[in-house]
């Protein structure tokens, strides 16, 4: 090989080495410049309307954080998996996020079945679990590795019972419940609450998930004299179907729905029918607050759709992502799990889009006591939640 060829090959070698170093440096920088957390949410199934909007809220928070420089100079990334509000799917999602994606923080689950499945695994893997819409009363590792931004169903069910009996003076109640964790737990605490303050529960009927024909249940209770009926279901579409079959059989009782009520899915199940009188006690985010208005506007601009699930719960997901950012900044680390966990363990309140949430041990080891409201429907058929006062 002559001198010129040697020189050319020498230059080529240098260029190749430089390119390798540059691209390796860029790859390393990109890897180091991102912090990932996981999210398990029902994106399919009867509770998908909740899960999809929860995911959207989380990603909206990510956009906000990254537009402001990220967390300690790193962009935030959320890896979302479909838990389907199902134990098996939630476990698969957890294993993928923790074992493959190596995340140390998981948002979710966003229904009780998801959370109850993954919660026992949190301490073993030292993974922080941040649940938002989960309402199970007892959850493994709560207050240690699991924290939530909304209260257990015991809190809402007790307050709903007090409102129905004390404010509306309904003294005789009927109950129809779906045999799933959330609706049965809600029913239990509602039942105990109304009985404790003098009401009578005339009947308490249960049905299996997947039931579509409620005529036999309705026929059994048709002759009962009640002031109102609690219809406690996992998803709004099932409650809507029950309401429609009530009407088809010539009944339009006052119906009480649990805090999982969603107007859009309810109308899907009821073929657009809305009972003349219904009651939903649920989380309340002040729709006139500037930060709520800004949140809703940003959501609608990004997704070209409206928030149809309860505004409190969806904004609470946004707030939880912001709480992750705040904890990491306070710890001056995106990877110090012990410090980040301790920020959630020692929290006594949080003021976010969803309002001021107090943290106490009243209903669970670390209950988040949220503002409550009463859901109504306006003349255009849209859901409104007004602040609740119990006499």
N, C-alpha and C positions, 0 to 999 in steps of 0.2 A: 504493500500500500504506500503510495507516494505521500509527500508532505501535505499536499493540498487536500487529499482525501482524509488524511489523519486529522487535519485541521477542521474539515467539514464535519467529520464524525464527532470530533471533540465538541464542536459547537452544538450539534444535534443533541448530544448526551447532556450537555449543560441545560439546554432548553427543556428537555424532557424532565430532568430532575427538578428544575424550577417549577414546571407545570404541576408535577406531582405534589411538590411541597405546597404550592398555592391552593390546589384543589383539596388537598388533605386538610390544609388550614381552614378553608371555607367549610368543609364538611364538619370539622371539629367545632368550628364557631357556630354553625347552624344547630348542631346537636346541643351544645352548651347553652345556646340562646333561647331554648324553649323549655317551659315547665309544663308537664302534662298532668291532668287529673282525670279521673274517670267519672262516668255517669251511667246509672242504670235507671231506665224509665220505660213505662209501657207505651211502645210506639205502635203496637197492634193489639187487637182485642177490644173488649167493652170499655176499657178505661183509657183508650188511646187518645181521646180528645184532651185529657189531662196531660198525658205523657208527652204528646207532641208540643203542646204549648209550654210545658215545663222546659223541654229541651230548647225551644226557641228563646225563652227568657234567659237561660244559661248562656247561650251563644251570643245573645245581645249584650250581656254583661262582659263576655270575653272581648267583643268588639270595642266596648267602651274602655276596658282596661288597656288593651293593646294600642288603642288610638292615643292613649295618654302616656305611652312609653313602657307599657307592660308592668311586670313586677320585678323590681330591683334590676331593671334592664333586660329582663327576659320576657318574651311573648308567652302568653298563657294559651294552652291548647286543651280542649275538652274532648275526650274520646267517649262517644255515646254508644251504649249497647241497649238492645231491646230486652227488657225484663218480662214483658207481656203480662205483668201482674200474675206471674206463674212461678212456682217454686223452682221447677226444673230449669226453665229459661233463665231465671235470675242467677242460679248457681253457675250455669254455663257462662253467663255474662261476667260474673265475678271472677271466675277462673281465668277468663281471657284477659280482663283488665289487670288483675294482680300478678298473674304468672307470666303472661306474654308481654303486656304493655308496661308492666313494672310500676304502675301508679301507686302512690302512697295515700291518696285521698280519693274517695268515691262519693259522689253526690247520689243520694238515693238510699233505698228504693223510694219510689214515688207512689207506691201503694203498700199497704201493710204486708201483703204476702211476700213482696220482694224484700222488704226490710227485715222481716222475721227470718227469712232464709239466709241472708248474708251477715246479719248482725253477730251471730255466734262465732263467725270466722275472723272478726276484726282484730281481736286481741292476739290471736295466734299469728297472724301475718303482720301485726302492728300497722294496720291500715285504718286511717281516720274515715269514719262513715258519717256523712252529713245528710240527714233525711229531712225532707221538706213537708210533703203532704201526707206522710205516714201518720196514722192516728191510733195504731195499736197501743193498748194501755201499758203492757209490759214488754220491753224489748231488751234482749241480752246486751250487756256492755254499755247500756245507756249511762251517760255521765262520765264514762271512762274512755271509750273509743268511739261511741256513737252519740251524736248530738242532732237535735232537730230544731226547726224554726217555726213549727206549728205544734199545737198542743195535742195530747191524746184525746181520743173521742170521748173519754169520760168527762172531760171539761165541757165540751160543746153539748153533749147529750144532757148533762145535768142542767146547764143553763137553758137549753131548749125546753126541758121539762118544766122548769120554773116559769118560763115565759108563757107556756101553754096554759098552765094551771093558775098562776098568779095574775098574769096580765089579761089573758083571754077568758079566764074562768071556765075552762073546759074541765069537767070533773069525771067524765067516763070516756076512756080511751080504748081503742082497739089497736092491735099490732099485727103487721105482716112483715116477715123478715126472710131475707135470702140467707142460706146456710154458707156464709163465708165470714172470714175473720172480722172484717170491718163492720158489716151490717149487724152481725150478731152481738159484737161488743157494744156498738152504739145502742142497740135495743136494750141490752142488759142495764146500762147506766140510765137510759131514759126511763125505763120501767121502774127502776128503784127510786129514781128522783120523783116521778109523779106520785108514786105510792106514798113516799115519805111526807108529802105535803097534802095528802088527803084525797087524791084522785083514785078511781077504781079502774083497773085494767080488765076489760070485759072478756077479751080473748087474746091469744098470742099464737098466731099461725106461722109456720115455717115452710119454705119450699126449697127445692134443690136448685143449684146453679144450672142454667140452661133451660129452665122451665119457660114455656111460652103460653100455656093455657092455664089461666087462673080462675076459670069459671067455677070449678068445684069449690075452691076456697071462698070465692065471693058469694056463692050460693049459700054456704054454711053460715056466713056472717050477715046475710041480707036482712034477716029479721032482728038483728041486734040493735039495740038503742045506744048509740055512742055519739059523743060530741065531735070526735075527730078520730082519724086512723093514722097511725104511724106506718109509713111504707118505707122500710129500711132495706135498700138494695146496694149492690156493689157499684153499679153504673146507672146513669140517668135513663138510658133507653129502656131498661127493665121496669123502672118506676113509671115511665110513660106508657108502656104497654099495659101495666096494671090499671092505670088511670083510664085508659081507653076502654078496657074491658069492664070496668066499673060502669062507665057511661053506657056501654052497649047493653048492659043488663039493667039499665034504668036507675042507676045509683050515681049520685055525685056528692059523696061525703066530703067534709073538710079533710084534706090530706096533709100530713106532716111528712116532710122528706128529710133524710139525714144530710150531714154536711158534705157528702160526696155528690150532691145534686148538681147537674149541669143542664142548663136550659136547652141547648142545641140538641144534645143526645136525647133528652127527655122528649122533645118534640119529634125527633126521628122515631122514637118508640111509640108515641101516641098519635102519629100521623097528623101532627100539628095542633092537636087538641091540648088546651090548658084548662085545668079545673077552675071554676069560678073562685073557689077559696082553697088556697094551699099555704103552707107555712114552711119556711126554710130558715133556720138559724145557722149562721155560717161566719167565716172570717170576714172582717171589714177593713178595706183600704179606702180611705176617703177619696172619692173620685174627683173632688174639687181641689185637692192639694196640688200645688204646682209640680212637685216631684212625681206625683202619680200621673198627672196630665202629660208631663214630658216623657215618662216611661211608656205610656200607652201610645203616644204619637210616634216615638222611635220604633216601637214594636210594629205598628201598622205600616210605617214607611218601609221597614226592612222586609216584612213578610207579606205585605199587601193583603192582610186579613186582620180580622178583629179578634180580640181575646174574648172567647165565649165561656171559658171556665171561670170560676170565681177569681176575681182580680187579686184578692189577698194572696191566695195560694201561688198564683203565677208570679206575682211580684216578689214573693218570698223566695222563690228559686233564684231570681236575680240577686236578691239581697245576700243569699248564702254564698254565691260566687264572690261578691264583694267582701264578705266576711273572711273568705279564704285569702283574698288579697291583703286585707288589713292585718290578718294574723301573720302572714309571711313578712310583710313590711315591718311589723313590730318586732319580729324575731330576727330581722335582717338576714333571713335565709328562706329559700324556697324548698329546702330539703330537710330541715331540722324538725322531724315529726313530733318529737317530744315537746318542743317549745310551741309549735303550732297547735298541738292538741291541748296544751295547757291554757292557751288563749281562749279556747272554747270552754274548757272546764271551769275557768274562773269568771266567765262572762255573767253579768247580772242583768244586762239589758242590751238591746240593740235598736238604734233608730235608723230605719231604712225606708225604702219606697213603700213597703207594706205597713209602715207605721212603727210605733214604739212597742217592742215586744219585751215583756218582762220575763226573766228567768227565775224560777223558784222550784220548790220541791212539793208543791201542793198536790199535784195529780200524778206525778212521775218523778223519778230521781232528779231530773233536770227539765221540768215543765217549761215550755215557752207559752206564756199566757198572752194570747193575741186579742186585739179589739174584736168585738162581735157585732154583727149586723143582721137585719132581717131582709130576705130577698123578696123583691116584688117584680112585676113585669109592667113595663110602660105601654102606652097605647099603640106603639109600633111593634110590640112583641119582644122588646129587648129587656134583658135582666138588669135590674137595679138593686143595689144593696144599701139600705139605710141604717144608720147607727141604731143599735138596739138598747133600749132601756127597759129593765124589768121592774115592775111595781113592787 
